[in-house]
Amino acid sequence: MNSYKAAAVIASPYLFDLKRTVEKSCDLIDEAAANGAKLIAFPETFLPNYPWWIWMAVDNVKKGELFRRLYDESVDLQGQVFQQLCSKAKEHGVFVVIGINERAHGTLYNSQVFIDENGQIVRCRRKLIPTGEERTLWGRGDGSDLFVLDTSLGRLGALICYENIMPQSRYTLYSMHEQVHIANWPGNEMKSQPRDRTEMIKLTSRFAALEGQMYVVASSSCLSEEEVSFYRDLDPNLGGTLMPGGGVAAIYSPFGEVLAEIVGEEGIAYADIDLDKIIDAKHILDTVGHYARPDVHQVLFDGNNKKPVLRAGLDSAIESGQYSAEVSVLDEMASEE
């Protein structure tokens, strides 16, 4: 399918409520599908919510309580609640990419889930390195979390939040001939830091589209009155530095053009994807083709999954992706004996 409609969601989750936020996500899929969208992108950790408290003046005891509340409401990929999303994707024949707090045996991960038109979870990737205070909450992904999927909608890839500012990670996905990139973010109107988060999201996502000669579908959350009230009670020092709104949903072309944009309020941004136009952009600038200089600089990429424990012997070599020619020869020799 070289031409189709994509949708970028900007919405607020229900705080610490996975079931209600999944139901809201299903309603948004209904709406986007009714408007003809075939690809639907949701914000970072939309299920059940982004933990803004990690950036606030909250003591360790309270942070422990909040972590447990978040953990209890986080996503089990095979759980009945999350599977509702998969069923909804299958019902409409749409491809969904959604940000989640992924629960994995005691650790939480900031993850993106790819659900195809048949309602199957194709892949789940984890944020390579949580940003700043996020490291007190989430584990880290590894090189196996950098990939591009060959789908009926083109070659899809994704990065989370500040991963989109990591040049090596972006370039690695470009080298896999990414055509449509999903960038998901958390959005708010927090004035305690010397930057405009919404403008940063727009700038970074738009530049990635131009640099990678690809479409970028950017989706972020926005803060509801409920969340703002919760966080002001949690940290009275916030005062007027935290306001409802923030964030952006947008779609950018391979030339860096703004195709659709909704800022600071709930909605769905739509735009047409035409994969044939990528060739026109690459005629001018192909950063991993005719505009690359591998004789001057290259990116070293290790895409292996890094497990904390490996079994001794041949199994460990296979599982770690380190099955070398030398191991193969030894294996053949052992077979002959």
C-alpha positions as CSV (number, residue, x, y, z in Angstrom):
1,M,0.0,0.0,0.0
2,N,2.0,3.0,-1.3
3,S,-0.6,5.5,-0.3
4,Y,-2.8,5.7,2.8
5,K,-3.9,7.9,5.6
6,A,-2.1,8.1,8.9
7,A,-3.3,9.4,12.3
8,A,-1.4,10.9,15.2
9,V,-3.2,11.1,18.5
10,I,-2.9,13.8,21.2
11,A,-4.8,12.8,24.3
12,S,-4.8,12.6,28.1
13,P,-4.8,9.2,29.8
14,Y,-6.8,8.3,32.9
15,L,-4.3,8.5,35.8
16,F,-3.4,5.1,37.2
17,D,-6.3,3.5,35.4
18,L,-5.3,1.0,32.7
19,K,-8.8,-0.3,31.9
20,R,-10.3,3.2,31.3
21,T,-7.3,4.4,29.3
22,V,-7.5,1.2,27.1
23,E,-11.2,1.9,26.6
24,K,-10.4,5.5,25.6
25,S,-7.7,4.2,23.2
26,C,-10.2,1.9,21.6
27,D,-12.6,4.8,21.1
28,L,-9.8,6.8,19.5
29,I,-9.1,3.9,17.1
30,D,-12.8,3.8,16.2
31,E,-12.7,7.5,15.4
32,A,-9.5,7.3,13.4
33,A,-10.6,4.3,11.5
34,A,-13.9,5.9,10.7
35,N,-11.9,8.8,9.1
36,G,-10.0,6.4,6.9
37,A,-6.7,6.0,8.9
38,K,-4.7,2.8,8.3
39,L,-1.9,3.7,10.7
40,I,-2.6,5.1,14.2
41,A,0.1,6.4,16.6
42,F,-0.4,7.0,20.3
43,P,1.7,8.9,22.9
44,E,4.6,7.7,25.0
45,T,3.6,5.5,28.0
46,F,-0.1,6.4,27.3
47,L,-1.0,3.2,29.1
48,P,-1.6,3.9,31.9
49,N,0.1,7.3,32.1
50,Y,3.5,9.2,32.1
51,P,4.9,9.5,35.7
52,W,5.5,13.3,35.9
53,W,6.1,13.0,39.6
54,I,9.6,11.9,39.1
55,W,10.5,15.5,38.1
56,M,8.8,16.9,41.3
57,A,9.7,17.4,44.9
58,V,8.4,14.1,46.2
59,D,10.1,12.1,49.0
60,N,11.3,8.5,48.5
61,V,8.5,7.0,50.5
62,K,5.9,8.7,48.4
63,K,7.8,7.8,45.2
64,G,7.7,4.2,46.3
65,E,4.0,4.3,46.7
66,L,3.5,5.9,43.3
67,F,5.8,3.4,41.7
68,R,3.7,0.5,43.1
69,R,0.5,2.2,41.9
70,L,2.0,2.6,38.4
71,Y,3.4,-1.0,38.4
72,D,0.0,-2.5,39.4
73,E,-1.7,-0.6,36.5
74,S,1.0,-1.2,33.9
75,V,0.7,-3.5,30.8
76,D,0.9,-7.2,30.7
77,L,1.1,-7.7,26.9
78,Q,-0.8,-11.0,27.1
79,G,-3.3,-9.7,29.6
80,Q,-7.0,-9.5,28.8
81,V,-7.1,-5.7,29.2
82,F,-4.4,-5.0,26.6
83,Q,-5.7,-7.6,24.3
84,Q,-8.8,-5.4,23.8
85,L,-6.6,-3.1,21.8
86,C,-5.4,-5.9,19.6
87,S,-9.0,-7.0,19.0
88,K,-9.9,-3.4,18.1
89,A,-7.0,-3.1,15.6
90,K,-8.2,-6.4,14.0
91,E,-11.8,-5.2,13.9
92,H,-10.8,-2.2,11.8
93,G,-7.9,-3.7,10.0
94,V,-5.5,-0.9,11.2
95,F,-1.9,-0.8,12.3
96,V,-1.5,0.7,15.8
97,V,1.7,1.8,17.6
98,I,1.2,2.7,21.2
99,G,3.4,3.7,24.2
100,I,3.1,1.7,27.4
101,N,4.6,1.1,30.8
102,E,5.6,-2.5,30.2
103,R,5.6,-4.8,33.2
104,A,8.3,-7.5,33.2
105,H,8.9,-9.5,36.3
106,G,9.5,-6.6,38.7
107,T,10.9,-4.1,36.3
108,L,9.0,-1.5,34.3
109,Y,10.1,-0.5,30.8
110,N,9.1,2.5,28.7
111,S,8.0,0.6,25.6
112,Q,6.4,0.9,22.2
113,V,4.1,-1.9,20.9
114,F,3.5,-2.5,17.3
115,I,0.0,-4.2,16.6
116,D,-0.7,-5.2,13.0
117,E,-3.9,-5.2,11.0
118,N,-4.6,-8.8,12.2
119,G,-4.5,-7.8,15.8
120,Q,-1.1,-9.4,16.3
121,I,1.7,-7.9,18.5
122,V,4.5,-7.8,15.9
123,R,7.2,-6.3,18.1
124,C,7.6,-4.5,21.4
125,R,10.6,-2.2,21.8
126,R,12.1,-0.6,24.9
127,K,13.5,2.9,25.3
128,L,17.3,2.5,25.1
129,I,18.1,4.9,27.9
130,P,15.5,6.6,30.1
131,T,16.1,10.4,30.5
132,G,17.3,12.0,33.7
133,E,15.0,11.1,36.6
134,E,13.3,8.4,34.4
135,R,16.2,6.2,35.3
136,T,14.8,5.8,38.8
137,L,11.7,4.2,37.3
138,W,12.4,2.3,34.1
139,G,14.9,-0.3,32.9
140,R,16.8,0.1,29.7
141,G,16.5,-1.5,26.3
142,D,19.4,-2.7,24.1
143,G,20.5,-2.8,20.5
144,S,17.8,-5.3,19.6
145,D,15.3,-2.5,20.3
146,L,16.5,-0.6,17.2
147,F,14.7,-2.2,14.2
148,V,12.5,-1.4,11.2
149,L,9.5,-3.5,10.3
150,D,8.6,-4.4,6.7
151,T,4.8,-4.0,6.7
152,S,2.0,-3.5,4.2
153,L,2.2,0.2,5.1
154,G,5.9,0.5,4.3
155,R,9.0,0.1,6.4
156,L,8.0,1.3,9.9
157,G,10.4,2.3,12.7
158,A,10.0,4.2,16.0
159,L,11.8,6.0,18.8
160,I,10.6,7.3,22.1
161,C,11.0,10.9,23.3
162,Y,14.7,12.0,23.6
163,E,15.7,8.9,21.6
164,N,14.7,11.0,18.7
165,I,17.5,13.4,19.5
166,M,20.1,10.6,19.6
167,P,21.9,10.9,16.1
168,Q,23.4,7.4,16.1
169,S,20.0,5.8,16.8
170,R,18.2,7.9,14.1
171,Y,21.0,7.1,11.6
172,T,20.8,3.4,12.4
173,L,17.1,3.4,11.5
174,Y,17.8,5.4,8.4
175,S,20.3,2.7,7.4
176,M,17.5,0.2,7.6
177,H,15.6,2.2,5.0
178,E,12.9,3.4,7.3
179,Q,10.0,5.1,5.4
180,V,7.6,6.0,8.2
181,H,8.8,6.9,11.6
182,I,6.6,7.0,14.8
183,A,7.9,9.4,17.4
184,N,6.0,9.4,20.6
185,W,6.4,11.8,23.5
186,P,4.8,12.9,26.8
187,G,3.4,16.4,26.6
188,N,2.7,19.1,29.2
189,E,2.9,22.8,30.0
190,M,5.5,22.5,32.8
191,K,7.3,25.9,33.1
192,S,9.9,24.9,35.7
193,Q,12.5,24.2,33.0
194,P,14.1,26.7,30.6
195,R,12.6,25.3,27.4
196,D,9.3,25.0,25.5
197,R,8.6,21.2,25.4
198,T,6.0,21.5,22.7
199,E,8.3,23.5,20.3
200,M,11.1,21.0,21.0
201,I,8.9,18.0,20.0
202,K,7.9,19.8,16.8
203,L,11.4,20.8,16.0
204,T,12.9,17.4,16.6
205,S,10.2,15.4,14.8
206,R,10.3,17.7,11.8
207,F,14.0,17.7,11.5
208,A,14.1,13.9,11.6
209,A,11.7,13.8,8.7
210,L,14.0,16.0,6.6
211,E,17.2,14.3,7.7
212,G,15.9,10.8,7.1
213,Q,13.8,11.6,4.0
214,M,10.8,9.9,5.6
215,Y,7.4,10.6,7.0
216,V,7.3,11.2,10.7
217,V,4.1,10.6,12.7
218,A,4.5,12.4,16.1
219,S,2.2,11.7,18.9
220,S,2.3,13.1,22.5
221,S,0.0,13.2,25.5
222,C,-1.4,16.4,26.9
223,L,-2.2,17.1,30.6
224,S,-5.8,17.0,31.7
225,E,-7.3,19.0,34.6
226,E,-7.4,15.8,36.6
227,E,-3.6,15.2,36.3
228,V,-2.7,18.9,37.0
229,S,-4.9,18.8,40.2
230,F,-3.2,15.6,41.3
231,Y,0.3,16.9,40.8
232,R,-0.4,20.2,42.4
233,D,-1.6,18.4,45.5
234,L,1.4,16.1,45.4
235,D,3.9,19.0,45.1
236,P,2.4,22.4,46.2
237,N,5.6,24.1,45.2
238,L,4.5,23.7,41.5
239,G,2.1,26.7,41.8
240,G,1.5,28.0,38.4
241,T,4.4,26.2,36.7
242,L,2.1,23.4,35.7
243,M,-0.9,24.0,33.5
244,P,-3.4,21.8,31.5
245,G,-2.6,21.1,27.9
246,G,0.8,21.0,26.2
247,G,2.0,18.5,23.6
248,V,1.4,18.0,19.9
249,A,0.2,15.5,17.4
250,A,1.7,16.1,13.9
251,I,2.7,14.5,10.7
252,Y,5.7,15.7,8.6
253,S,6.7,14.9,5.0
254,P,10.1,13.6,3.7
255,F,10.8,17.2,2.8
256,G,10.2,18.4,6.4
257,E,6.9,20.0,5.5
258,V,4.1,20.2,8.1
259,L,1.2,18.1,6.8
260,A,-0.9,18.2,9.9
261,E,-0.6,19.6,13.4
262,I,-2.7,19.8,16.6
263,V,-1.1,21.6,19.5
264,G,-2.1,21.6,23.2
265,E,-5.5,20.0,23.1
266,E,-7.0,16.5,22.5
267,G,-7.6,15.5,18.9
268,I,-6.3,13.4,16.0
269,A,-4.1,14.8,13.3
270,Y,-4.5,13.2,9.8
271,A,-2.4,13.2,6.7
272,D,-1.9,11.2,3.6
273,I,1.3,9.1,3.3
274,D,2.6,8.6,-0.2
275,L,5.7,6.4,-0.1
276,D,6.6,7.3,-3.8
277,K,7.4,10.8,-2.7
278,I,10.3,9.5,-0.6
279,I,12.2,8.9,-3.8
280,D,11.8,12.5,-4.8
281,A,13.3,13.6,-1.4
282,K,16.2,11.1,-1.7
283,H,17.0,12.4,-5.1
284,I,18.2,15.6,-3.4
285,L,19.5,14.1,-0.2
286,D,20.0,10.5,0.8
287,T,21.9,10.4,4.1
288,V,22.6,6.7,3.9
289,G,23.1,6.6,0.1
290,H,24.6,9.1,-2.2
291,Y,25.0,11.7,0.5
292,A,26.8,9.4,2.9
293,R,30.6,9.3,3.4
294,P,31.4,6.0,5.1
295,D,35.1,6.5,4.2
296,V,35.0,9.4,6.6
297,H,32.6,8.3,9.4
298,Q,30.5,5.3,10.3
299,V,28.1,4.2,13.1
300,L,29.1,1.0,14.9
301,F,25.8,-0.8,15.8
302,D,25.4,-3.9,18.0
303,G,21.9,-5.2,17.5
304,N,22.1,-8.2,19.8
305,N,19.8,-8.8,22.7
306,K,21.8,-8.6,26.0
307,K,20.7,-11.1,28.6
308,P,22.0,-10.9,32.2
309,V,22.5,-14.7,32.2
310,L,23.7,-17.0,29.3
311,R,23.8,-20.7,29.3
312,A,27.2,-22.2,28.9
313,G,28.1,-24.0,25.6
314,L,26.6,-23.8,22.2
315,D,23.1,-22.6,23.3
316,S,24.6,-19.4,24.8
317,A,26.5,-18.6,21.6
318,I,23.3,-19.0,19.5
319,E,21.1,-17.0,21.9
320,S,23.5,-14.2,22.2
321,G,24.0,-13.9,18.4
322,Q,27.7,-14.7,18.8
323,Y,27.6,-18.0,16.8
324,S,30.9,-17.5,15.0
325,A,32.5,-19.4,12.3
326,E,35.0,-20.9,14.8
327,V,32.1,-22.2,17.0
328,S,30.5,-23.7,13.8
329,V,33.7,-25.5,12.9
330,L,34.0,-27.0,16.5
331,D,30.4,-28.0,16.4
332,E,30.9,-29.9,13.1
333,M,34.0,-31.6,14.4
334,A,32.1,-32.8,17.5
335,S,29.4,-34.1,15.2
336,E,31.8,-36.1,13.2
337,E,33.3,-37.7,16.3
